[in-house]
Amino acid sequence: MSIKRVGILTAGGLAPCLSSAIGALIQSYSQEAPEVEILCYRSGYKGLLLGDSFVVTPEMRQQAGILHEHGGSPIGNSRVKLTNVEDCVKRKLVQPGQDPLKVAAEQLQADQVDVLHTIGGDDTNTTAADLAAFLAKHDYELTVVGLPKTIDNDVIPIRQSLGAWTAAEEGAKFFENIVGEHSANPRMLIIHEVMGRNCGWLTAATANAYRKRLDRLNFVPEMGLSRERKEVHGVYVPEMHFDLAEEATRLRAIMDKQDCVNIFISEGAGVDTIVEEMESRGESVPKDAFGHYKLDAVNPGKWFGKHFGDMLGAEKTLVQKSGYFSRAAPANADDIQLIAKCAAKAVECALAGEGGVIGEDEDQGDTLRAIEFDRIRGGKPFNIDLPWFEELLGEINQTKGYVVETEHA
């Protein structure tokens, strides 16, 4: 397939791969097809709808490697769903009566884009699939090649999403400082709330990375500087259902002995229970443009803090969220290596006219390929039976108990 111009956009929330992925795509095109012009849309689908873009100059191409040093997205993100007409009109991205898909399609035609690279999660890439399907119906050939960005690592059927390894490492660094707050207060409960709406992978991986950092430290127990006081005492993810009273009894024994308790929770843990509780009080729980409950309104960290704090007899409860610290970090070495592989494959597929989302396909032996859009979806559950997670729970003496005791809520 002969292509003259490609477009790049990043969308959704941030992840520690966006800047690096843009840089890797530019580098791959410069190496494999330097004649192809690269257009970047500012602020994701918002920029596409508004025609806000810029051409990557030869000077920018030469400096693309610098993007690996930075987090965030240099070209900007936004949360826009092209099939949510009401939201697009409300945000003045289209005029009343306009179809956002048509507006975006006409802009791509006007910009003479042959391939669109979308860097985002399942919402971003399924939106791109909607766009490609719309264009196909109107006899405009566009190849969409996505890259999987989500720190939750929950895109089906992709084995490892870009940025997730870095987010776990950064969350561990974050908590390494936060945990010291227990020395400022007796009987302190510290809750580390980690991003992960439906999937507990990041919470588990962050706890695991944090404990590996503890392995590298020296301690002086006689002075009160013990590993036990900095240890992870509980990990709670959406895939686990536990007996609240039983866990509180276990944690209270730790509080009585260590004068502190540290737990890691996913931001999506217990959401259904909390929403049910809020609605029973007559409260309306807001949703975003994609129909997800807004987690800052649900606030699982606060809920866990209230219930566990009371049951543990905590004098002070501190809830800290590492998400914004983690998700805007530059990619680490492991992620940069994965990003480079995926970007090279994305360019290969683009030049061959093969659309899809680039990733290691779990249903095809982890083969790196362009995975069909109709197979891409979010919400892949974390497998809590993985040996490393079972080992983690065993070492902190936590069972996976599956008895749900919602009457305590």
C-alpha positions as a LaTeX table, in Angstrom:
\begin{tabular}{lrrr}
\hline
Residue & $x$ (\AA) & $y$ (\AA) & $z$ (\AA) \\
\hline
Met1 & 0.00 & 0.00 & 0.00 \\
Ser2 & 1.32 & 3.42 & $-0.94$ \\
Ile3 & 0.78 & 6.01 & 1.79 \\
Lys4 & 1.74 & 9.65 & 1.79 \\
Arg5 & 0.57 & 10.96 & 5.14 \\
Val6 & $-0.16$ & 9.47 & 8.56 \\
Gly7 & $-1.89$ & 11.03 & 11.53 \\
Ile8 & $-1.10$ & 10.44 & 15.21 \\
Leu9 & $-3.28$ & 11.17 & 18.21 \\
Thr10 & $-3.25$ & 10.24 & 21.89 \\
Ala11 & $-6.46$ & 10.01 & 23.86 \\
Gly12 & $-7.99$ & 9.06 & 27.20 \\
Gly13 & $-6.10$ & 9.33 & 30.47 \\
Leu14 & $-2.35$ & 9.62 & 30.65 \\
Ala15 & 0.01 & 6.66 & 30.87 \\
Pro16 & 3.82 & 6.46 & 31.06 \\
Cys17 & 4.08 & 5.53 & 27.39 \\
Leu18 & 2.44 & 8.29 & 25.39 \\
Ser19 & 5.42 & 10.55 & 24.80 \\
Ser20 & 7.68 & 7.56 & 24.15 \\
Ala21 & 5.15 & 5.95 & 21.77 \\
Ile22 & 4.93 & 9.14 & 19.70 \\
Gly23 & 8.71 & 9.29 & 19.59 \\
Ala24 & 9.00 & 5.62 & 18.64 \\
Leu25 & 6.47 & 5.98 & 15.81 \\
Ile26 & 8.31 & 9.00 & 14.40 \\
Gln27 & 11.63 & 7.15 & 14.65 \\
Ser28 & 10.21 & 4.03 & 12.98 \\
Tyr29 & 8.76 & 6.02 & 10.08 \\
Ser30 & 11.98 & 7.98 & 9.70 \\
Gln31 & 13.85 & 4.69 & 9.41 \\
Glu32 & 11.40 & 2.62 & 7.31 \\
Ala33 & 9.55 & 5.23 & 5.25 \\
Pro34 & 11.12 & 8.69 & 5.62 \\
Glu35 & 9.07 & 9.99 & 2.69 \\
Val36 & 5.80 & 9.58 & 4.64 \\
Glu37 & 4.60 & 12.84 & 6.15 \\
Ile38 & 3.48 & 12.75 & 9.81 \\
Leu39 & 0.63 & 14.88 & 11.14 \\
Cys40 & $-0.11$ & 15.14 & 14.88 \\
Tyr41 & $-3.58$ & 16.08 & 16.15 \\
Arg42 & $-3.57$ & 18.14 & 19.32 \\
Ser43 & $-5.62$ & 16.89 & 22.27 \\
Gly44 & $-6.77$ & 13.63 & 20.70 \\
Tyr45 & $-10.16$ & 13.42 & 19.04 \\
Lys46 & $-10.87$ & 16.99 & 20.13 \\
Gly47 & $-8.09$ & 18.18 & 17.83 \\
Leu48 & $-9.36$ & 15.97 & 15.03 \\
Leu49 & $-12.86$ & 17.41 & 15.29 \\
Leu50 & $-11.55$ & 20.97 & 15.40 \\
Gly51 & $-8.88$ & 20.46 & 12.72 \\
Asp52 & $-6.14$ & 21.39 & 15.17 \\
Ser53 & $-2.92$ & 19.71 & 14.03 \\
Phe54 & 0.70 & 20.25 & 13.04 \\
Val55 & 3.16 & 18.57 & 10.68 \\
Val56 & 6.24 & 16.89 & 12.14 \\
Thr57 & 9.17 & 18.74 & 10.58 \\
Pro58 & 12.57 & 17.22 & 9.71 \\
Glu59 & 13.99 & 18.98 & 12.79 \\
Met60 & 11.34 & 17.36 & 14.98 \\
Arg61 & 12.14 & 13.95 & 13.50 \\
Gln62 & 15.80 & 14.36 & 14.42 \\
Gln63 & 14.82 & 15.13 & 18.03 \\
Ala64 & 12.18 & 12.39 & 18.38 \\
Gly65 & 14.42 & 10.44 & 20.76 \\
Ile66 & 14.04 & 13.21 & 23.34 \\
Leu67 & 10.40 & 12.20 & 23.78 \\
His68 & 11.55 & 9.03 & 25.56 \\
Glu69 & 12.86 & 11.22 & 28.39 \\
His70 & 9.43 & 12.68 & 29.16 \\
Gly71 & 6.06 & 11.61 & 30.49 \\
Gly72 & 2.62 & 12.91 & 29.59 \\
Ser73 & 1.72 & 13.53 & 25.97 \\
Pro74 & 3.45 & 16.41 & 24.18 \\
Ile75 & 0.57 & 16.57 & 21.70 \\
Gly76 & $-2.15$ & 16.48 & 24.39 \\
Asn77 & $-5.02$ & 14.20 & 25.35 \\
Ser78 & $-8.77$ & 14.47 & 25.79 \\
Arg79 & $-11.67$ & 12.15 & 26.54 \\
Val80 & $-13.97$ & 12.35 & 23.52 \\
Lys81 & $-16.29$ & 9.63 & 22.23 \\
Leu82 & $-17.27$ & 10.33 & 18.64 \\
Thr83 & $-20.53$ & 8.39 & 18.97 \\
Asn84 & $-21.60$ & 10.46 & 22.00 \\
Val85 & $-23.17$ & 13.26 & 19.98 \\
Glu86 & $-24.70$ & 15.06 & 22.96 \\
Asp87 & $-21.34$ & 15.32 & 24.75 \\
Cys88 & $-19.57$ & 16.56 & 21.61 \\
Val89 & $-22.20$ & 19.26 & 21.09 \\
Lys90 & $-22.11$ & 20.25 & 24.77 \\
Arg91 & $-18.33$ & 20.72 & 24.57 \\
Lys92 & $-18.72$ & 22.73 & 21.33 \\
Leu93 & $-16.62$ & 20.29 & 19.35 \\
Val94 & $-19.39$ & 20.04 & 16.75 \\
Gln95 & $-22.46$ & 22.10 & 15.97 \\
Pro96 & $-26.02$ & 20.95 & 16.82 \\
Gly97 & $-27.21$ & 18.60 & 14.10 \\
Gln98 & $-23.71$ & 17.52 & 13.09 \\
Asp99 & $-22.51$ & 13.92 & 13.33 \\
Pro100 & $-19.08$ & 13.85 & 15.07 \\
Leu101 & $-18.07$ & 10.77 & 13.07 \\
Lys102 & $-18.79$ & 12.61 & 9.83 \\
Val103 & $-16.96$ & 15.74 & 11.02 \\
Ala104 & $-13.91$ & 13.68 & 11.97 \\
Ala105 & $-14.04$ & 11.74 & 8.70 \\
Glu106 & $-14.25$ & 14.90 & 6.61 \\
Gln107 & $-11.29$ & 16.36 & 8.52 \\
Leu108 & $-9.19$ & 13.27 & 7.80 \\
Gln109 & $-10.16$ & 13.53 & 4.13 \\
Ala110 & $-9.29$ & 17.23 & 4.08 \\
Asp111 & $-5.94$ & 16.46 & 5.71 \\
Gln112 & $-5.34$ & 13.63 & 3.20 \\
Val113 & $-4.50$ & 11.17 & 5.96 \\
Asp114 & $-4.04$ & 7.57 & 4.78 \\
Val115 & $-3.23$ & 5.99 & 8.15 \\
Leu116 & $-4.37$ & 7.08 & 11.60 \\
His117 & $-2.36$ & 5.93 & 14.62 \\
Thr118 & $-4.36$ & 6.07 & 17.82 \\
Ile119 & $-2.51$ & 5.65 & 21.12 \\
Gly120 & $-4.98$ & 4.87 & 23.86 \\
Gly121 & $-7.00$ & 2.29 & 25.74 \\
Asp122 & $-9.96$ & 0.24 & 24.62 \\
Asp123 & $-12.27$ & 3.29 & 24.42 \\
Thr124 & $-9.79$ & 5.18 & 22.24 \\
Asn125 & $-9.21$ & 2.27 & 19.88 \\
Thr126 & $-12.84$ & 1.16 & 19.59 \\
Thr127 & $-13.71$ & 4.78 & 18.78 \\
Ala128 & $-11.08$ & 4.62 & 16.04 \\
Ala129 & $-12.73$ & 1.44 & 14.77 \\
Asp130 & $-16.08$ & 3.27 & 14.60 \\
Leu131 & $-14.37$ & 5.97 & 12.56 \\
Ala132 & $-12.74$ & 3.51 & 10.17 \\
Ala133 & $-16.06$ & 1.72 & 9.63 \\
Phe134 & $-17.81$ & 5.03 & 8.91 \\
Leu135 & $-15.17$ & 6.00 & 6.35 \\
Ala136 & $-15.34$ & 2.60 & 4.66 \\
Lys137 & $-19.09$ & 3.06 & 4.14 \\
His138 & $-18.36$ & 6.35 & 2.43 \\
Asp139 & $-15.68$ & 4.99 & 0.10 \\
Tyr140 & $-12.72$ & 6.58 & 1.85 \\
Glu141 & $-9.87$ & 4.17 & 2.51 \\
Leu142 & $-8.28$ & 4.74 & 5.90 \\
Thr143 & $-6.13$ & 2.31 & 7.83 \\
Val144 & $-6.31$ & 2.68 & 11.60 \\
Val145 & $-3.44$ & 1.19 & 13.58 \\
Gly146 & $-3.71$ & 1.58 & 17.34 \\
Leu147 & $-1.25$ & 1.17 & 20.20 \\
Pro148 & $-2.59$ & $-0.11$ & 23.55 \\
Lys149 & $-2.19$ & 2.39 & 26.35 \\
Thr150 & $-3.58$ & 1.68 & 29.79 \\
Ile151 & $-1.85$ & 1.44 & 33.13 \\
Asp152 & $-4.63$ & $-0.91$ & 34.27 \\
Asn153 & $-3.25$ & $-3.56$ & 31.88 \\
Asp154 & $-6.81$ & $-4.69$ & 31.20 \\
Val155 & $-7.20$ & $-4.70$ & 27.41 \\
Ile156 & $-8.49$ & $-7.99$ & 25.99 \\
Pro157 & $-6.71$ & $-9.92$ & 24.41 \\
Ile158 & $-3.41$ & $-8.02$ & 24.87 \\
Arg159 & $-0.87$ & $-9.59$ & 27.21 \\
Gln160 & 0.86 & $-6.39$ & 28.30 \\
Ser161 & $-0.33$ & $-2.82$ & 27.75 \\
Leu162 & 2.18 & $-0.03$ & 27.22 \\
Gly163 & 3.05 & 1.97 & 30.33 \\
Ala164 & 1.76 & $-0.50$ & 32.93 \\
Trp165 & 5.17 & $-1.71$ & 34.08 \\
Thr166 & 6.31 & 1.88 & 34.61 \\
Ala167 & 3.15 & 2.80 & 36.51 \\
Ala168 & 3.71 & $-0.07$ & 38.97 \\
Glu169 & 7.32 & 0.99 & 39.51 \\
Glu170 & 6.37 & 4.63 & 40.04 \\
Gly171 & 3.54 & 3.73 & 42.44 \\
Ala172 & 6.06 & 1.76 & 44.50 \\
Lys173 & 8.37 & 4.78 & 44.66 \\
Phe174 & 5.43 & 6.96 & 45.72 \\
Phe175 & 4.48 & 4.71 & 48.61 \\
Glu176 & 8.09 & 4.35 & 49.73 \\
Asn177 & 7.87 & 7.96 & 50.95 \\
Ile178 & 4.22 & 7.97 & 52.04 \\
Val179 & 4.69 & 4.99 & 54.37 \\
Gly180 & 6.97 & 7.08 & 56.59 \\
Glu181 & 3.93 & 9.11 & 57.71 \\
His182 & 3.12 & 6.42 & 60.27 \\
Ser183 & 5.99 & 7.75 & 62.38 \\
Ala184 & 4.07 & 11.01 & 62.84 \\
Asn185 & 0.99 & 9.44 & 64.44 \\
Pro186 & 0.17 & 6.48 & 66.70 \\
Arg187 & $-2.27$ & 3.82 & 65.46 \\
Met188 & $-2.19$ & 5.09 & 61.90 \\
Leu189 & $-3.95$ & 3.47 & 58.95 \\
Ile190 & $-2.39$ & 4.34 & 55.58 \\
Ile191 & $-4.37$ & 3.50 & 52.46 \\
His192 & $-2.59$ & 3.54 & 49.11 \\
Glu193 & $-5.30$ & 3.88 & 46.44 \\
Val194 & $-3.99$ & 2.72 & 43.07 \\
Met195 & $-5.59$ & 3.26 & 39.66 \\
Gly196 & $-7.57$ & 0.35 & 38.26 \\
Arg197 & $-11.31$ & 0.69 & 37.61 \\
Asn198 & $-12.13$ & $-2.95$ & 36.84 \\
Cys199 & $-8.76$ & $-4.67$ & 37.01 \\
Gly200 & $-6.51$ & $-5.17$ & 40.02 \\
Trp201 & $-3.30$ & $-5.88$ & 38.08 \\
Leu202 & $-1.73$ & $-2.46$ & 38.77 \\
Thr203 & $-2.52$ & $-2.58$ & 42.49 \\
Ala204 & $-1.03$ & $-6.05$ & 42.79 \\
Ala205 & 2.00 & $-5.21$ & 40.65 \\
Thr206 & 2.61 & $-1.98$ & 42.60 \\
Ala207 & 2.49 & $-3.82$ & 45.92 \\
Asn208 & 4.86 & $-6.43$ & 44.52 \\
Ala209 & 7.27 & $-3.77$ & 43.22 \\
Tyr210 & 7.15 & $-1.92$ & 46.54 \\
Arg211 & 8.02 & $-5.07$ & 48.50 \\
Lys212 & 10.98 & $-5.68$ & 46.18 \\
Arg213 & 12.18 & $-2.18$ & 47.05 \\
Leu214 & 11.89 & $-3.09$ & 50.73 \\
Asp215 & 14.12 & $-6.09$ & 50.03 \\
Arg216 & 16.93 & $-3.68$ & 49.15 \\
Leu217 & 16.73 & $-1.70$ & 52.42 \\
Asn218 & 18.46 & $-2.25$ & 55.73 \\
Phe219 & 16.55 & $-1.97$ & 59.03 \\
Val220 & 17.28 & $-1.37$ & 62.72 \\
Pro221 & 14.34 & $-2.96$ & 64.58 \\
Glu222 & 15.78 & $-2.03$ & 67.97 \\
Met223 & 15.26 & 1.64 & 67.08 \\
Gly224 & 11.76 & 1.06 & 65.75 \\
Leu225 & 12.96 & 0.99 & 62.16 \\
Ser226 & 11.53 & $-2.39$ & 61.18 \\
Arg227 & 10.38 & $-3.88$ & 57.92 \\
Glu228 & 7.16 & $-4.96$ & 59.61 \\
Arg229 & 6.08 & $-1.32$ & 60.06 \\
Lys230 & 6.77 & $-0.55$ & 56.39 \\
Glu231 & 5.29 & $-3.80$ & 55.12 \\
Val232 & 2.17 & $-4.16$ & 52.94 \\
His233 & $-0.46$ & $-5.55$ & 55.30 \\
Gly234 & $-3.35$ & $-5.96$ & 52.85 \\
Val235 & $-4.08$ & $-5.86$ & 49.11 \\
Tyr236 & $-7.65$ & $-5.45$ & 47.83 \\
Val237 & $-8.59$ & $-5.64$ & 44.15 \\
Pro238 & $-11.93$ & $-5.73$ & 42.29 \\
Glu239 & $-11.52$ & $-9.45$ & 41.55 \\
Met240 & $-11.36$ & $-10.32$ & 45.26 \\
His241 & $-14.36$ & $-10.57$ & 47.56 \\
Phe242 & $-13.49$ & $-10.75$ & 51.22 \\
Asp243 & $-15.06$ & $-10.95$ & 54.65 \\
Leu244 & $-14.73$ & $-7.40$ & 55.98 \\
Ala245 & $-15.00$ & $-8.41$ & 59.62 \\
Glu246 & $-12.46$ & $-11.21$ & 59.24 \\
Glu247 & $-9.96$ & $-8.92$ & 57.53 \\
Ala248 & $-10.53$ & $-6.21$ & 60.15 \\
Thr249 & $-9.75$ & $-8.72$ & 62.90 \\
Arg250 & $-6.51$ & $-9.72$ & 61.16 \\
Leu251 & $-5.49$ & $-6.12$ & 60.55 \\
Arg252 & $-6.38$ & $-5.01$ & 64.08 \\
Ala253 & $-3.91$ & $-7.55$ & 65.47 \\
Ile254 & $-1.23$ & $-5.95$ & 63.25 \\
Met255 & $-2.27$ & $-2.47$ & 64.41 \\
Asp256 & $-2.04$ & $-3.53$ & 68.05 \\
Lys257 & 1.46 & $-4.94$ & 67.52 \\
Gln258 & 3.01 & $-2.53$ & 65.01 \\
Asp259 & 1.04 & 0.65 & 65.82 \\
Cys260 & 0.29 & 1.06 & 62.09 \\
Val261 & $-1.35$ & $-0.69$ & 59.14 \\
Asn262 & $-0.59$ & $-0.15$ & 55.42 \\
Ile263 & $-3.00$ & $-1.39$ & 52.76 \\
Phe264 & $-3.14$ & $-1.16$ & 48.96 \\
Ile265 & $-6.53$ & $-0.93$ & 47.22 \\
Ser266 & $-7.62$ & $-0.58$ & 43.60 \\
Glu267 & $-9.66$ & 2.54 & 42.91 \\
Gly268 & $-12.37$ & 0.23 & 41.55 \\
Ala269 & $-12.45$ & $-2.10$ & 44.54 \\
Gly270 & $-15.90$ & $-2.24$ & 46.08 \\
Val271 & $-17.41$ & 0.26 & 43.60 \\
Asp272 & $-20.67$ & $-1.69$ & 43.13 \\
Thr273 & $-21.20$ & $-1.89$ & 46.88 \\
Ile274 & $-20.40$ & 1.80 & 47.37 \\
Val275 & $-22.67$ & 2.93 & 44.49 \\
Glu276 & $-25.51$ & 0.82 & 45.88 \\
Glu277 & $-24.98$ & 2.40 & 49.28 \\
Met278 & $-24.94$ & 5.93 & 47.81 \\
Glu279 & $-28.08$ & 5.35 & 45.73 \\
Ser280 & $-29.87$ & 3.91 & 48.75 \\
Arg281 & $-29.35$ & 7.34 & 50.34 \\
Gly282 & $-30.89$ & 9.00 & 47.29 \\
Glu283 & $-27.59$ & 10.25 & 45.91 \\
Ser284 & $-27.03$ & 10.41 & 42.14 \\
Val285 & $-23.68$ & 9.00 & 41.03 \\
Pro286 & $-22.33$ & 10.88 & 37.95 \\
Lys287 & $-20.87$ & 9.10 & 34.91 \\
Asp288 & $-18.34$ & 10.18 & 32.29 \\
Ala289 & $-18.79$ & 10.37 & 28.50 \\
Phe290 & $-18.14$ & 6.63 & 28.19 \\
Gly291 & $-20.76$ & 5.67 & 30.79 \\
His292 & $-18.29$ & 4.86 & 33.59 \\
Tyr293 & $-19.03$ & 5.94 & 37.16 \\
Lys294 & $-16.78$ & 8.88 & 38.05 \\
Leu295 & $-14.46$ & 7.37 & 40.62 \\
Asp296 & $-13.73$ & 10.66 & 42.34 \\
Ala297 & $-17.43$ & 10.78 & 43.22 \\
Val298 & $-17.53$ & 7.16 & 44.41 \\
Asn299 & $-14.24$ & 7.51 & 46.33 \\
Pro300 & $-13.40$ & 3.92 & 47.36 \\
Gly301 & $-10.38$ & 5.09 & 49.36 \\
Lys302 & $-12.58$ & 7.17 & 51.64 \\
Trp303 & $-15.03$ & 4.27 & 52.03 \\
Phe304 & $-12.29$ & 1.79 & 52.95 \\
Gly305 & $-10.76$ & 4.38 & 55.27 \\
Lys306 & $-13.99$ & 4.92 & 57.16 \\
His307 & $-14.88$ & 1.26 & 57.62 \\
Phe308 & $-11.41$ & $-0.12$ & 58.30 \\
Gly309 & $-10.45$ & 2.92 & 60.37 \\
Asp310 & $-13.38$ & 2.39 & 62.74 \\
Met311 & $-12.89$ & $-1.37$ & 62.98 \\
Leu312 & $-9.14$ & $-1.12$ & 63.57 \\
Gly313 & $-9.42$ & 1.62 & 66.16 \\
Ala314 & $-7.17$ & 3.87 & 64.09 \\
Glu315 & $-6.41$ & 7.29 & 65.57 \\
Lys316 & $-5.70$ & 8.67 & 62.12 \\
Thr317 & $-6.43$ & 7.44 & 58.60 \\
Leu318 & $-4.47$ & 8.72 & 55.62 \\
Val319 & $-5.63$ & 8.00 & 52.06 \\
Gln320 & $-3.08$ & 8.71 & 49.35 \\
Lys321 & $-3.54$ & 8.20 & 45.59 \\
Ser322 & $-0.51$ & 7.53 & 43.43 \\
Gly323 & $-2.32$ & 7.70 & 40.08 \\
Tyr324 & $-1.35$ & 11.19 & 38.97 \\
Phe325 & 2.22 & 10.65 & 40.18 \\
Ser326 & 2.51 & 7.37 & 38.26 \\
Arg327 & 0.63 & 7.98 & 35.05 \\
Ala328 & 2.58 & 11.06 & 33.93 \\
Ala329 & 6.02 & 9.49 & 34.43 \\
Pro330 & 8.39 & 8.83 & 31.53 \\
Ala331 & 8.48 & 5.19 & 30.44 \\
Asn332 & 11.03 & 2.94 & 32.11 \\
Ala333 & 13.51 & 0.72 & 30.26 \\
Asp334 & 11.17 & $-2.28$ & 30.06 \\
Asp335 & 8.33 & $-0.20$ & 28.65 \\
Ile336 & 10.58 & 1.63 & 26.18 \\
Gln337 & 11.68 & $-1.74$ & 24.81 \\
Leu338 & 8.06 & $-2.91$ & 24.45 \\
Ile339 & 7.02 & 0.42 & 22.94 \\
Ala340 & 9.79 & 0.20 & 20.34 \\
Lys341 & 8.69 & $-3.31$ & 19.30 \\
Cys342 & 5.05 & $-2.24$ & 19.05 \\
Ala343 & 5.82 & 0.97 & 17.15 \\
Ala344 & 7.96 & $-0.91$ & 14.62 \\
Lys345 & 5.14 & $-3.41$ & 14.11 \\
Ala346 & 2.62 & $-0.58$ & 13.81 \\
Val347 & 4.60 & 1.01 & 10.98 \\
Glu348 & 5.01 & $-2.36$ & 9.28 \\
Cys349 & 1.25 & $-2.95$ & 9.42 \\
Ala350 & 0.48 & 0.61 & 8.31 \\
Leu351 & 2.65 & 0.26 & 5.22 \\
Ala352 & 0.92 & $-3.05$ & 4.46 \\
Gly353 & $-2.56$ & $-1.54$ & 4.91 \\
Glu354 & $-3.33$ & $-3.83$ & 7.85 \\
Gly355 & $-5.44$ & $-2.22$ & 10.57 \\
Gly356 & $-5.92$ & $-3.22$ & 14.19 \\
Val357 & $-4.41$ & $-2.70$ & 17.62 \\
Ile358 & $-0.79$ & $-3.74$ & 18.00 \\
Gly359 & $-0.12$ & $-6.10$ & 20.87 \\
Glu360 & 0.91 & $-9.56$ & 21.95 \\
Asp361 & $-2.24$ & $-11.56$ & 21.22 \\
Glu362 & $-2.97$ & $-13.89$ & 24.16 \\
Asp363 & $-5.31$ & $-15.95$ & 21.99 \\
Gln364 & $-2.58$ & $-16.56$ & 19.42 \\
Gly365 & 0.38 & $-17.57$ & 21.54 \\
Asp366 & 1.35 & $-14.00$ & 22.50 \\
Thr367 & 2.22 & $-13.25$ & 18.87 \\
Leu368 & 2.88 & $-9.54$ & 18.24 \\
Arg369 & 0.36 & $-8.55$ & 15.60 \\
Ala370 & $-2.41$ & $-6.16$ & 14.56 \\
Ile371 & $-5.33$ & $-7.49$ & 16.61 \\
Glu372 & $-8.75$ & $-7.09$ & 15.01 \\
Phe373 & $-10.75$ & $-4.17$ & 16.43 \\
Asp374 & $-13.84$ & $-6.28$ & 17.07 \\
Arg375 & $-11.79$ & $-8.39$ & 19.49 \\
Ile376 & $-10.56$ & $-5.41$ & 21.50 \\
Arg377 & $-12.38$ & $-4.59$ & 24.70 \\
Gly378 & $-11.56$ & $-3.43$ & 28.20 \\
Gly379 & $-12.20$ & $-4.92$ & 31.60 \\
Lys380 & $-9.83$ & $-7.89$ & 31.39 \\
Pro381 & $-9.82$ & $-9.23$ & 34.95 \\
Phe382 & $-6.61$ & $-9.71$ & 36.84 \\
Asn383 & $-5.89$ & $-13.38$ & 37.41 \\
Ile384 & $-5.60$ & $-13.57$ & 41.20 \\
Asp385 & $-4.43$ & $-17.19$ & 40.91 \\
Leu386 & $-1.10$ & $-16.17$ & 39.36 \\
Pro387 & 1.76 & $-17.69$ & 41.39 \\
Trp388 & 3.45 & $-14.35$ & 42.11 \\
Phe389 & 0.24 & $-12.87$ & 43.50 \\
Glu390 & $-0.51$ & $-15.93$ & 45.61 \\
Glu391 & 3.04 & $-15.71$ & 46.94 \\
Leu392 & 2.50 & $-12.02$ & 47.73 \\
Leu393 & $-0.67$ & $-12.72$ & 49.70 \\
Gly394 & 0.98 & $-15.61$ & 51.48 \\
Glu395 & 3.93 & $-13.50$ & 52.58 \\
Ile396 & 1.65 & $-10.84$ & 54.06 \\
Asn397 & $-0.53$ & $-13.56$ & 55.63 \\
Gln398 & $-3.65$ & $-12.56$ & 53.72 \\
Thr399 & $-6.16$ & $-15.09$ & 52.44 \\
Lys400 & $-8.26$ & $-14.51$ & 49.32 \\
Gly401 & $-11.47$ & $-15.35$ & 51.23 \\
Tyr402 & $-14.46$ & $-15.26$ & 48.94 \\
Val403 & $-17.27$ & $-14.55$ & 51.41 \\
Val404 & $-18.84$ & $-11.18$ & 50.67 \\
Glu405 & $-20.08$ & $-9.52$ & 53.84 \\
Thr406 & $-21.92$ & $-6.48$ & 52.46 \\
Glu407 & $-24.01$ & $-6.08$ & 55.62 \\
His408 & $-20.97$ & $-4.41$ & 57.18 \\
Ala409 & $-21.05$ & $-1.73$ & 54.48 \\
\hline
\end{tabular}
